[in-house]
Amino acid sequence: MKAFFEAIQSLFVDFLFKPLDAFRALELKGYWGWWGANIISWVAIIICGYYVVYWCKQLQIHQKNNEENQDTTAHSFLK
């Protein structure tokens, strides 16, 4: 069981968090590194914000067309 959790740790530390380590290293390189890291972060925030707004607009379209079933028994496991 210990090996399983060590594998999960290795996955996150050695692979999935590498981009974040690169951002941290870039930020510590000085003034322009700080700007570069923050611009990359802001671009990611803007992209995520755009898709949240798009998703909310799609939800409104489906709600106006009465295509959304908001009944609490809409799913069979809730009966």
ABEGO torsion letter per residue (X at the ends): XAAAAAAAAAAAAAAAAAAAAAAAAAAAAEAAAAAAAAAAAAAAAAAAAAAAAAAAAAAAAAAAAGABBABAAABAAAX
